[in-house]
Amino acid sequence: MASLNSVKAWDEECDVLICGFGCAGATAAIEAYDAEPDAHILLIEKAPPEFVGGNARVSGQSLLISKNAEALKSYHRAMSAANPVPEDLLDDWANRMVNLEPWIQKMAADVGAEYLHGAGWSSRDVVLEFPEFGARAAVAHTATILPVPSGVWLALKANVDKRNIPVWYESPIVDLIQDPDTLEVYGAWVERQGERKAVRAVRGVILTTGGYEADPYLQKNYYGLGNVKPLGTPYNTGDGVRLMQKAGAEMWHLRNQGQSGGIWPGIHDPRQETSYLRNFMLPSFSWIDVNSEGHRFYAETNELQLTHYKMKSNGTWVDVPLHVADPVHMIFDETTRQAGKLVMQIMTWSALVNDPLNGREWSEDNSAEIEAGLLQRADSIAELAAKISLDPAVLAGEVEAYNASCAEGVDRAYGRNAETLQPIDNGPYYAVRITPAIVCTGGGARRDMDGRVYDHHGKVIPRLFEAGELGSFVSDLYQNGSYLTEAMITGRGAARFALALDPSILE
Ligand SMILES: Cc1cc2nc3c(=O)[nH]c(=O)nc-3n(C[C@H](O)[C@H](O)[C@H](O)COP(=O)(O)OP(=O)(O)OC[C@H]3O[C@@H](n4cnc5c(N)ncnc54)[C@H](O)[C@@H]3O)c2cc1C
């Protein structure tokens, strides 16, 4: 932390400083404005305007809607059994969740956008990730705001714009300014387009800087993964995690049993920092994934997107071991190659931000990516194996065994869905490297639903707040639509709580 001694004069003064313009930051800014339109709210964002929006912008935009607080509580308690969440926090989450929908509907209506039950891009109106833990009673339905893609984010951004809330772009928070004894937060050091500015925040600072998906050091040291890429923004580099540690906060959920959001099959183009997501809606199944030794290692097509890429092993839900089996290759044939884009177009930073800004788009039949050398092609499986440094006999044997399972209609090795047993027999053949790709990292400071942050003695750090994915209360398994709604709930709670503080009295 920096102390008041580091400040010669304040460069800017506001009531509430909100750091990070994703879902939680936008929500906090809107709520603060609506609670007190004359208050001076300042929203700062690390990225330039064309890269704003964080993971919220490129997410699937699914929102969890619940109408039954008791059932939601019990569902979340069961999903968190490996690292239980305090009961009072569960209570608060569930009670706020059952009252959230009208606010989301208002956000949509106020900017002329359509609120919809369902995801907007699939016919499913609800995703029930873990039915055995009570998902059916807990989840009323999934909701979103149109258009697809990015509709929820676009509506929040339009609401911020409409209120003329000042935003400083290219302005990361770099330090909190605190009393070293009481830990009370007075403001922050912000690097505004290269210049350091001391910003006084008389009522409070809310950190909404997202996770550490794009920080290789934290990925290695907190999660133990050296080989993953983010699916979302490259600007989420764990700045909030580091600031919270410096501020004296107690940390939690840095290394959930699974990375909660899961480890998904990505396709990484070396020209980008972030990863594409393999298309889980591809209508062709003549493909398998093989591990570093050329063997299959899981049931690839069992709708794993519906459990955030968790599979059951030894009776427990664990991450699909894409990161363990690395390097993984997807092996497919001409039928799959022609079936459509190999990557999702409705989410990910690569498809929705990088490609349009660079005047690119993944080609419909994947031919441009073959030309570019991202996908390997060969006339036989043995030849393909040689191109990706696998033993030709092993890979050919694996494809042969898989094709035999298709003929039999049963995958005895891994239990892949019978209706997806489509042989790999229409040459030429292709391979693409699968990168373990990360959705979210929920770790951060321990907090409550009003975003109040606790120190190591269980005391609130005065005037410091946190909302959204940074410090998420999700501690293990994750239900679709919870992260965006948690960002809304904690963003709203933190904004209201901070504004209610008397600037002159220590909290
Ligand atoms: C591919 C994908 C699909 C997803 N699908 C869903 C879904 O369907 N439903 C769901 O609920 N969740 C989903 N999620 C998760 C969800 O998007 C995030 O959990 C959510 O966006 C978190 O909101 P946030 O505001 O905390 O962080 P973000 O939305 O990531 O915003 C963080 C912001 O902080 C900025 N920032 C970072 N460091 C600094 C700094 N030092 N100073 C200032 N600003 C900074 C970043 O640039 C960014 O703009 C998905 C995520 C991904 C990647």
The ligand as a Tripos MOL2 file, in Angstrom:
@<TRIPOS>MOLECULE
LIG
   53    58     1     0     0
SMALL
NO_CHARGES

@<TRIPOS>ATOM
      1 C1        -15.7480  -17.0090  -22.6860 C.3       1 LIG1
      2 C2        -16.4370  -16.6520  -21.3950 C.ar      1 LIG1
      3 C3        -17.7720  -17.0000  -21.2410 C.ar      1 LIG1
      4 C4        -18.4360  -16.6650  -20.0540 C.ar      1 LIG1
      5 N1        -19.7840  -16.8950  -19.9690 N.ar      1 LIG1
      6 C5        -20.4570  -16.5090  -18.8520 C.ar      1 LIG1
      7 C6        -21.8770  -16.6190  -18.8030 C.ar      1 LIG1
      8 O1        -22.5440  -16.9820  -19.7840 O.2       1 LIG1
      9 N2        -22.4950  -16.2790  -17.6290 N.ar      1 LIG1
     10 C7        -21.8090  -15.8170  -16.5310 C.ar      1 LIG1
     11 O2        -22.4290  -15.5290  -15.5050 O.2       1 LIG1
     12 N3        -20.4710  -15.6510  -16.5900 N.ar      1 LIG1
     13 C8        -19.7900  -15.9540  -17.7200 C.ar      1 LIG1
     14 N4        -18.4350  -15.7510  -17.7970 N.ar      1 LIG1
     15 C9        -17.7700  -15.1350  -16.6430 C.3       1 LIG1
     16 C10       -18.0540  -13.6360  -16.5720 C.3       1 LIG1
     17 O3        -17.8690  -13.0500  -17.8380 O.3       1 LIG1
     18 C11       -17.1120  -12.9400  -15.5860 C.3       1 LIG1
     19 O4        -17.0510  -13.6260  -14.3750 O.3       1 LIG1
     20 C12       -17.6240  -11.5150  -15.3370 C.3       1 LIG1
     21 O5        -17.4410  -10.7670  -16.5140 O.3       1 LIG1
     22 C13       -16.8990  -10.8690  -14.1670 C.3       1 LIG1
     23 O6        -17.2120   -9.5050  -14.1420 O.3       1 LIG1
     24 P1        -16.1370   -8.4980  -13.5740 P.3       1 LIG1
     25 O7        -16.7160   -7.1390  -13.7540 O.co2     1 LIG1
     26 O8        -15.7200   -8.9160  -12.2280 O.co2     1 LIG1
     27 O9        -14.8310   -8.6920  -14.5000 O.3       1 LIG1
     28 P2        -14.6540   -8.3420  -16.0250 P.3       1 LIG1
     29 O10       -15.9510   -8.3250  -16.7140 O.co2     1 LIG1
     30 O11       -13.6010   -9.2440  -16.5570 O.co2     1 LIG1
     31 O12       -14.0870   -6.8320  -15.9990 O.3       1 LIG1
     32 C14       -12.8490   -6.5080  -15.3990 C.3       1 LIG1
     33 C15       -12.3900   -5.1610  -15.9510 C.3       1 LIG1
     34 O13       -11.3190   -4.6520  -15.1420 O.3       1 LIG1
     35 C16       -10.3340   -4.0830  -16.0000 C.3       1 LIG1
     36 N5         -9.0710   -4.0270  -15.2750 N.ar      1 LIG1
     37 C17        -8.1720   -5.0140  -15.0360 C.ar      1 LIG1
     38 N6         -7.1410   -4.5440  -14.2960 N.ar      1 LIG1
     39 C18        -7.3840   -3.2270  -14.0500 C.ar      1 LIG1
     40 C19        -6.7080   -2.1990  -13.3470 C.ar      1 LIG1
     41 N7         -5.5200   -2.3930  -12.7430 N.pl3     1 LIG1
     42 N8         -7.2740   -0.9560  -13.2920 N.ar      1 LIG1
     43 C20        -8.4690   -0.6990  -13.9250 C.ar      1 LIG1
     44 N9         -9.1360   -1.6410  -14.6280 N.ar      1 LIG1
     45 C21        -8.6190   -2.8870  -14.6750 C.ar      1 LIG1
     46 C22       -10.3370   -5.0020  -17.2040 C.3       1 LIG1
     47 O14        -9.7480   -4.3840  -18.3270 O.3       1 LIG1
     48 C23       -11.8440   -5.2610  -17.3710 C.3       1 LIG1
     49 O15       -12.4340   -4.2710  -18.1800 O.3       1 LIG1
     50 C24       -17.7360  -16.0410  -18.9870 C.ar      1 LIG1
     51 C25       -16.3930  -15.6930  -19.1450 C.ar      1 LIG1
     52 C26       -15.7420  -15.9770  -20.3500 C.ar      1 LIG1
     53 C27       -14.3090  -15.5680  -20.5210 C.3       1 LIG1
@<TRIPOS>BOND
     1     1     2 1
     2     2     3 ar
     3     2    52 ar
     4     3     4 ar
     5     4     5 ar
     6     4    50 ar
     7     5     6 ar
     8     6     7 ar
     9     6    13 1
    10     7     8 2
    11     7     9 ar
    12     9    10 ar
    13    10    11 2
    14    10    12 ar
    15    12    13 ar
    16    13    14 ar
    17    14    15 1
    18    14    50 ar
    19    15    16 1
    20    16    17 1
    21    16    18 1
    22    18    19 1
    23    18    20 1
    24    20    21 1
    25    20    22 1
    26    22    23 1
    27    23    24 1
    28    24    25 2
    29    24    26 1
    30    24    27 1
    31    27    28 1
    32    28    29 2
    33    28    30 1
    34    28    31 1
    35    31    32 1
    36    32    33 1
    37    33    34 1
    38    33    48 1
    39    34    35 1
    40    35    36 1
    41    35    46 1
    42    36    37 ar
    43    36    45 ar
    44    37    38 ar
    45    38    39 ar
    46    39    40 ar
    47    39    45 ar
    48    40    41 1
    49    40    42 ar
    50    42    43 ar
    51    43    44 ar
    52    44    45 ar
    53    46    47 1
    54    46    48 1
    55    48    49 1
    56    50    51 ar
    57    51    52 ar
    58    52    53 1
@<TRIPOS>SUBSTRUCTURE
     1 LIG1         1 GROUP 0 **** ****
